[in-house]
Amino acid sequence: MVDVAGSVLDPDLGDHVCLPFQGDRERMAATRAFTANGLRRRTKVVIITHTDTPERTREWLAPLVPGLAAAEAAGRVEITACAGADGATWLLGVLVAAGEQAREQGHRGVYALVDAAWGVRDAAGREGFEAAVNALFGERWLAAVCQYDRGLYSAAAVNRAAAIHPIAPGQALLRFVNMRPQPGLLLSGDIDITNRLAFASVLTQLEAVAAEVVIDATGLDFIDAGSAQLLALTALARAAAHHHRTVVVCRGTVARVLRLIRADEVIAVRRAVDG
């Protein structure tokens, strides 16, 4: 039986996952499991192919997923090839459009499986896409798994790609939700060097907010000093640009790290136990 890191193939809406794999058997097994889970969760499943054509993907996937043809005919599954000279822009557009279609069709959200082979010759564009697309996940309508073929990407490239994703096998797991109406983020999980680049991209969207921002980090179990420094730098940038403060609500473990690096000099730190 092929080990395809089953838990990351059944993501929650809001999860952005990097899944390294080795060979066609793992790629196909992951596609089968992801598609079946997306249908079970009553989402719109979008499979963005590159290694195989949509026709070839449909040919081998149909026997593995009962009811695939009917689901595709009903608009619950969409199989498409990565296209366009600017793959990053095209992919972002496809995901946003899929979200709009899912809402119109009454689906619970979008399950997107992206074959990262499209970016082998465009490292800058691919990494830019992975960072930029993180902004979509805070609204919790999209779950995406990006498949990275170890036969195409070096170990260093795979590790860097994983760090731009909030979730990947063997690394710290970060989830976040955009807060309303008070601008801010709700964070949960852990942040360290393995997903620090993802955290940086999530914080970037707060820099343009011309209002007080509240980051509810009471769900964070751990943050390392380097990632905590990103919070301080974001607060500094916001204060310089908009003169609005950044508030972090957290438990004692996170508060101690912020205090240790003197981030509390630029961040309004509120201990959750203080009410």
C-alpha positions as CSV (number, residue, x, y, z in Angstrom):
1,M,0.0,0.0,0.0
2,V,1.3,3.4,-0.9
3,D,1.8,5.8,2.0
4,V,0.5,9.2,0.9
5,A,0.4,11.1,4.2
6,G,-3.3,10.5,4.5
7,S,-4.2,13.1,7.1
8,V,-3.0,16.0,4.9
9,L,-5.2,14.7,2.1
10,D,-8.3,15.3,4.2
11,P,-7.7,19.0,5.0
12,D,-10.0,21.4,6.6
13,L,-11.2,24.4,4.7
14,G,-8.6,27.1,5.3
15,D,-5.6,24.6,5.1
16,H,-2.8,25.2,2.6
17,V,-0.7,22.0,2.4
18,C,2.6,21.1,0.8
19,L,2.8,17.4,-0.1
20,P,6.1,16.1,-1.4
21,F,5.8,12.7,-3.2
22,Q,7.9,10.3,-5.0
23,G,6.8,8.8,-8.3
24,D,3.5,8.3,-10.1
25,R,2.1,5.7,-7.7
26,E,2.2,8.2,-4.8
27,R,0.9,11.0,-7.0
28,M,-2.1,9.0,-8.2
29,A,-2.9,7.6,-4.8
30,A,-2.9,11.1,-3.4
31,T,-5.2,12.3,-6.1
32,R,-7.6,9.5,-5.5
33,A,-7.7,10.1,-1.7
34,F,-8.0,13.9,-2.1
35,T,-10.8,13.7,-4.6
36,A,-12.8,11.2,-2.5
37,N,-12.4,13.3,0.6
38,G,-13.4,16.4,-1.2
39,L,-16.6,14.8,-2.5
40,R,-17.4,13.4,0.9
41,R,-17.0,16.9,2.4
42,R,-19.4,18.2,-0.3
43,T,-16.9,20.6,-1.7
44,K,-16.2,21.5,-5.3
45,V,-13.0,19.6,-6.2
46,V,-10.6,21.3,-8.6
47,I,-7.7,19.2,-9.9
48,I,-5.1,21.3,-11.7
49,T,-2.9,19.0,-13.7
50,H,0.5,19.4,-15.4
51,T,2.2,16.0,-15.4
52,D,-0.8,14.4,-17.1
53,T,-3.4,15.9,-19.4
54,P,-6.9,16.3,-18.0
55,E,-8.0,13.5,-20.4
56,R,-5.3,11.2,-19.1
57,T,-6.0,12.1,-15.5
58,R,-9.7,11.4,-16.0
59,E,-8.9,8.0,-17.6
60,W,-6.9,6.7,-14.6
61,L,-8.8,8.5,-11.9
62,A,-12.4,7.3,-12.9
63,P,-11.8,3.7,-11.9
64,L,-10.4,4.8,-8.5
65,V,-13.2,7.2,-7.5
66,P,-16.7,5.8,-7.8
67,G,-19.1,8.3,-9.3
68,L,-16.4,10.5,-10.7
69,A,-18.1,11.0,-14.1
70,A,-21.4,11.9,-12.6
71,A,-19.7,14.3,-10.1
72,E,-17.8,16.0,-13.0
73,A,-21.0,16.3,-15.0
74,A,-22.7,17.9,-12.1
75,G,-19.9,20.5,-11.6
76,R,-18.6,19.0,-8.4
77,V,-15.3,18.0,-10.0
78,E,-13.3,20.0,-12.4
79,I,-10.1,18.8,-14.0
80,T,-8.0,21.3,-15.9
81,A,-4.5,21.8,-17.1
82,C,-2.3,24.6,-15.8
83,A,-2.2,27.1,-18.7
84,G,-0.9,30.5,-19.6
85,A,2.5,32.1,-19.8
86,D,2.1,33.4,-16.2
87,G,1.1,30.3,-14.3
88,A,0.9,32.1,-11.0
89,T,-1.6,34.7,-12.1
90,W,-3.6,32.0,-13.9
91,L,-3.7,29.8,-10.9
92,L,-4.9,32.6,-8.6
93,G,-7.6,33.4,-11.0
94,V,-8.8,29.8,-11.3
95,L,-9.0,29.4,-7.5
96,V,-10.9,32.7,-7.0
97,A,-13.3,31.7,-9.8
98,A,-13.8,28.3,-8.3
99,G,-14.7,29.9,-5.0
100,E,-17.4,32.0,-6.7
101,Q,-18.8,29.0,-8.6
102,A,-18.9,26.9,-5.4
103,R,-20.9,29.6,-3.6
104,E,-23.3,29.9,-6.6
105,Q,-23.7,26.1,-6.8
106,G,-24.2,25.6,-3.1
107,H,-21.0,23.7,-2.4
108,R,-19.4,24.0,1.1
109,G,-16.2,25.3,-0.4
110,V,-13.3,24.4,-2.7
111,Y,-10.9,21.5,-2.5
112,A,-8.0,22.3,-4.9
113,L,-5.2,19.9,-5.8
114,V,-2.3,21.6,-7.6
115,D,0.4,19.8,-9.5
116,A,3.4,22.0,-8.7
117,A,5.3,20.6,-11.7
118,W,4.1,23.8,-13.5
119,G,6.7,25.8,-11.7
120,V,9.9,23.8,-12.2
121,R,11.3,26.4,-14.6
122,D,9.8,29.4,-12.8
123,A,11.0,29.2,-9.2
124,A,10.3,32.9,-8.5
125,G,6.8,32.7,-9.9
126,R,6.0,29.5,-8.1
127,E,7.2,30.8,-4.7
128,G,5.5,34.1,-5.3
129,F,2.2,32.2,-6.0
130,E,2.5,30.0,-2.9
131,A,3.1,33.1,-0.7
132,A,0.4,35.2,-2.4
133,V,-2.3,32.5,-2.3
134,N,-2.0,32.2,1.5
135,A,-4.1,35.4,1.6
136,L,-7.1,33.4,0.4
137,F,-7.1,30.8,3.2
138,G,-8.0,33.1,6.0
139,E,-11.6,33.3,4.7
140,R,-11.9,29.5,5.2
141,W,-13.6,28.6,1.9
142,L,-10.6,27.0,0.3
143,A,-8.4,23.9,1.1
144,A,-5.5,23.2,-1.2
145,V,-2.8,20.6,-1.5
146,C,0.2,21.4,-3.6
147,Q,2.0,18.2,-4.9
148,Y,5.8,18.5,-5.2
149,D,7.5,15.7,-7.1
150,R,10.9,14.8,-5.4
151,G,12.0,13.6,-8.8
152,L,11.7,17.1,-10.3
153,Y,12.6,19.3,-7.3
154,S,15.8,19.2,-5.2
155,A,15.5,18.5,-1.4
156,A,16.4,22.2,-0.8
157,A,13.6,23.4,-3.2
158,V,11.1,21.1,-1.6
159,N,12.0,22.3,1.9
160,R,11.7,25.9,0.9
161,A,8.3,25.2,-0.8
162,A,7.1,23.5,2.4
163,A,8.2,26.5,4.5
164,I,5.9,28.8,2.4
165,H,3.0,26.5,3.2
166,P,1.4,26.7,6.7
167,I,1.1,22.9,6.7
168,A,3.3,20.1,5.5
169,P,4.2,16.6,6.7
170,G,6.8,16.7,9.4
171,Q,6.7,20.5,10.0
172,A,4.8,22.8,12.4
173,L,1.1,23.2,11.6
174,L,-0.3,26.7,11.4
175,R,-4.0,27.6,10.9
176,F,-5.3,31.2,10.7
177,V,-8.7,32.9,10.2
178,N,-9.3,36.5,9.1
179,M,-11.2,38.3,11.9
180,R,-14.3,40.4,11.4
181,P,-15.3,43.2,12.0
182,Q,-12.2,44.0,14.0
183,P,-9.3,43.7,11.5
184,G,-6.9,40.9,12.5
185,L,-6.1,37.2,12.6
186,L,-7.0,34.2,14.7
187,L,-4.0,32.0,15.0
188,S,-3.7,28.4,16.1
189,G,-1.0,25.7,16.1
190,D,2.7,26.2,16.1
191,I,5.1,28.5,14.3
192,D,8.8,27.8,13.9
193,I,11.5,27.9,11.1
194,T,9.6,25.1,9.2
195,N,6.7,27.4,8.4
196,R,8.1,30.8,9.1
197,L,7.9,31.9,5.5
198,A,4.2,31.1,5.4
199,F,3.7,33.1,8.6
200,A,5.5,36.1,7.0
201,S,3.2,36.0,4.0
202,V,0.1,35.9,6.3
203,L,1.4,38.9,8.2
204,T,2.1,40.9,5.0
205,Q,-1.6,41.4,4.4
206,L,-1.9,43.3,7.7
207,E,0.6,45.9,6.8
208,A,-1.8,47.9,4.6
209,V,-4.6,47.9,7.3
210,A,-5.1,51.5,8.4
211,A,-6.7,50.6,11.7
212,E,-5.9,48.9,14.9
213,V,-5.2,45.2,14.3
214,V,-5.8,42.5,16.8
215,I,-4.0,39.1,16.5
216,D,-5.6,36.5,18.7
217,A,-2.8,34.0,19.3
218,T,-4.5,32.3,22.3
219,G,-4.6,29.1,20.1
220,L,-0.8,29.2,19.5
221,D,1.0,26.5,21.4
222,F,4.4,27.6,20.4
223,I,6.2,30.4,18.5
224,D,10.0,30.6,18.1
225,A,12.0,33.8,18.5
226,G,12.6,34.3,14.8
227,S,8.8,34.1,14.1
228,A,8.0,36.4,17.0
229,Q,10.4,39.0,15.5
230,L,8.2,39.0,12.4
231,L,5.3,40.1,14.6
232,A,7.4,43.0,15.9
233,L,8.5,44.0,12.4
234,T,4.9,44.0,11.2
235,A,3.9,46.2,14.2
236,L,6.7,48.6,13.4
237,A,5.8,48.8,9.8
238,R,2.2,49.5,10.6
239,A,3.0,52.1,13.2
240,A,5.3,53.9,10.7
241,A,2.8,53.8,7.9
242,H,-0.6,54.3,9.7
243,H,0.2,55.2,13.3
244,H,-2.1,52.4,14.5
245,R,-1.2,49.8,17.0
246,T,-1.0,46.1,16.8
247,V,-2.5,44.1,19.6
248,V,-1.5,40.5,20.3
249,V,-3.7,38.5,22.7
250,C,-1.9,35.4,23.9
251,R,-1.2,32.9,26.6
252,G,1.8,33.0,28.9
253,T,4.1,30.9,26.8
254,V,3.8,33.2,23.7
255,A,3.9,36.3,25.9
256,R,7.2,35.2,27.4
257,V,8.8,34.9,24.0
258,L,7.5,38.3,22.9
259,R,8.9,39.8,26.1
260,L,12.2,38.0,25.7
261,I,12.9,39.6,22.3
262,R,11.4,42.9,23.5
263,A,8.6,42.8,21.0
264,D,6.3,44.1,23.8
265,E,8.0,47.5,23.2
266,V,6.2,47.8,19.8
267,I,3.3,45.4,20.3
268,A,0.4,45.8,22.8
269,V,0.6,42.4,24.4
270,R,-2.5,41.3,26.3
271,R,-2.4,38.1,28.4
272,A,-5.5,36.0,27.8
273,V,-5.7,35.2,31.5
274,D,-6.0,39.0,32.2
275,G,-9.4,39.0,30.6
